[in-house]
């Protein structure tokens, strides 16, 4: 490539490309693109020195054999699909190879320069705008038309390398203008946006441009034409290009318009906020120049906005102050004195090391997992063990692969460091000792380096942003802990605590002070991300753009000293903006004043509100944004709910992800994807309509009660993908608990099978009912096994064996329940053990002659006992599996025993009221026992009958299946024949078979109807929201929600 002084001597066939690249190189070297006053490029001395080297490097890069491979690598890094890469390869194989090679290099560096400009806070379209303007100027100087510049290929390559809808629309608009004013070239737009679904404003703008034969109508997609006036600065900038003598700012900037949006729920509102922030970033604002300010205390809105920004891959940081102990690293560091005061127990030390150091080995030390493995092999219970030396010798001799010399040295040094922390001393001495652990906790810069490594990939991995925020929190936590240790001696002197104190006392004092401390504020740099702020934290700070989500209550001044919008600020803005204040001062007026003030102080303002919360309950009693629209004249954008949009409660999985991709593919107008796509897309449309009707039903208390969620019977592709016709067959048998869940409410099976959402366990300090049941089963299994193995002729030895087995089972359960308070766990353990001992003692003294035949017996596939199989009219039979707590023989009766931690009469009442409707467990267990007896796997010739029994350990009551169902609930019901129920049920027939088929057949057909039963205890109620239509009538006698008819 030649320099500018040789431009006139270039052959006519290549003069356009040569001059184009030369002028562009000058712009790069002169820094003219980073300036907002581009008038005419001049050559400086520095430019003349740098230009030859730059030209040589560009030419070498463009003409080497590896140039195209490098371009493909760049495409892959930008997550372009393989189809686009193949399209790019085909594009470069036809035409003049020299021109194509230079074009590739040009487009690639353009994409790089565009990102550099965006990070500097300039408009990302400035690169292409400047290039096209330079090209037009150069072409006019040489008497040539812009149509010879090859701009369609340039726009196409720029689009592929740096795919972004708003930039593409601007490029298309400029290229259209050049084509219309330069004379006679046709251009075909090839748009490959990174997002599968193109935003509607851009889609409309591109369709408008494609429909034009020549000329340019200013509907270019940077702003929705229906939402307000077009961008005046950009409009003037484009119009000025028609006049070569006009002086024009070639870097269009944002306007100061206010944008309002009203969404249905917090998820939809959060997605709109993320899209607005993404648009600002695309239009040239740095992410650190944007703030999302929350005027109220609404945790739901904050969570939704944070997740929406993560899903949009937009970096963000929350500036609200957190407690110092919110950092696990700071918490572990400051708890070390209390830990050594308790004796430096092995498990506590290992947990602290895992938090403070992670699994990364430090210089000259083995990895922490090796230390952990060696301590467990050596049987070290405390790091203060006086026999550590002897244990080291034993381990080196018998476990040389685990207890190595480096590991021994590391454990010895760790023990000495912890022992030093355990010594008495003054506050200054204690603080100095603990301060030496700051480096081990990451104060040596390890977290900083990890943060930088994560930031390098943060734009590609949405989860990296969450990791980065956690690392920044821990880094701030270590800094805050070090600052507290530095201040502690002066605090102690001021309080008169100069004397020595124990490590335990020092640790308690340290944690008490830490609870009142907050994490130090870290000032973000240019790459710090979007700021999520409380109103009080936003006061006094400057931002280029501000979003105000959650304005459903408006911005009215609650009190005179309100942090964001007090009465004094309200009056000052009213006077400055010459907007009169009414005597009432409603929230519409206050919000209008706030938005006017922000619009004056920033370049862009957006505000949003959601009409309903995630449960479908209305947030605002009046149409607040409608009133604000009439008061301010700003058009409010109404955001409809997207039933196929990803939600934090319903993550896209399997077929759901495929269907949403197909819907997005249809929205972008992509054709030719296969003959089966049309039917699938119709299915998506039908399903979307059902979801919309459901949302309308659950969002309004007076809506009709004939729509619900959980039905996919109309969606044949989804049913085939989920293989619903084979649901609960032998490949994936049906648990008895799942059978009862589906019988109670089909939507629970829908959430587990289709949405793949498991019930969320709740963290408690004591055992819940389910965990008490686990403890009860563990003790019973141990006691029953001990009774079977002990000598029946030695009752004293037999009972001693039971006591020992109960001790072992209780200790084992206590070790596994690490999240529970130790004192509360001990109380539960004593209470349940006492009941277990009473029941076992009662069984040993039973006059009928009691024998425990088996405990924890599993039936079903991969078990010794066969499954209970129910034949279906269509498809494979249903296979039911389960685990029976105990099988005993009492006299001549063989009984399947199910132990419950509650009262037995409650389970008896449930069985009487819901047998084979919602209660299946005891009937299925009895049928499985009968099937095993028929196969000769249990029982003998003396067994006369089979029964099932509930044992409630709260009152030690027993309730058999035959006793509970001896009488029907109503006189009109058919009496129970228990022998036929069990015998026929074992064969998959009779009343048990009919009941199972009634539950499973609709599910296999895709009908998962919710049933309003125990909704207040269901963890899926936020998804189906049936409780919104299960409310009692109001006190005035109105109709109940759901539109029930009178009479």
Buried (B, 14 or more C-beta within 10 A) or exposed (E): BBBBEEBEEBEEEBBBBBBBBBBBBBBBBBEBBBBEEBEEBEBEEEBBEBBEEBBEEBBEBBEEEEBBEBBBEBBEEBEBEEEBBEBBEEBBEEEEEEBBBBBBBBBBBBBEBBEBBBBEBBBBBBBBBBBBBBBBBBBEEEEBBBBBBBBBBBBBBBBBBBBBBBBBBBBBBBBBBBBBBBEEBEBEBBBBBEBBBBBEBBBBBBEBBEEEEEEBEBBBBBBBBEBBEEBEBBBEBBBBBEEEEEEBBBBBBBBBBBBBBBBBBBBBBBBBBBBBBBBBBBBBBBBBBBBBBBBBEBEBBBBBBBBBBBBBBBBBBBBEBEBBBBBBBBBBBBBBBBBBBBBBBBEBBBBBBBBBBBEEBBEEBBBBEBBBBBBEBBEBEBBBBEEBEEBBEBBBEEBEEBBBEEBBBBBBEBBEBBEBBBEEBBBBBBBBBBBEBBBBBBBBEBBBEBBEEBBEEBBEEBEBBBBBBBBBBBBBBBBBBBEBBEEBBEBBEEEEBEEBBBBBBBBBBBBEBBEEBBBBEBEBEEEBBBBBBBBEBBBEEEBBBBBBBBBBBBBBBBEEEBBBBBBEBBBEBBEEBEEEBEEEBBBBBBBBBBBBBBBEEBBBBBBBBBBBBBEBEEBBEEEBBEBBBEEBEBBBBEBEBBBBEBBBEBEBEEBBEBBBBBBBBBEBEEEEEEEEBEEBBEBBEEBBEBBBBBBBBBBBBEBEEEBBBBBBBEBEBBBEBBEBBEBBBBEEBBBBEBBBBBBBBBBBBBBBBBBEBEEEEEEEEBBEEEBBBBBBBBBBBBBBBBBEEBEEEEEEEBBEBBEEBBEEBBEEBBEEBEEBEEEEBEEBBEBBBEBBBEBBEEBBEEEEEBBBBBBBBBBBBEBEBBBBBBBBEEBBBBBBBBBBBBBBBBBEBBBBBBBBBBBBBBBBEBBBEBBBEBBBBBBBBBBBBBBBBBEEBBBEEEBEEBBBBBBBBBEBBBBBBBBBBEEEEEEEEEEBEBEEBBBBBBBBBBBBBEBBBEBBBBBBBBBBBBBEEEBEEBBBBEBBBBBBBBEEEEEEEEEBBBBEEEE
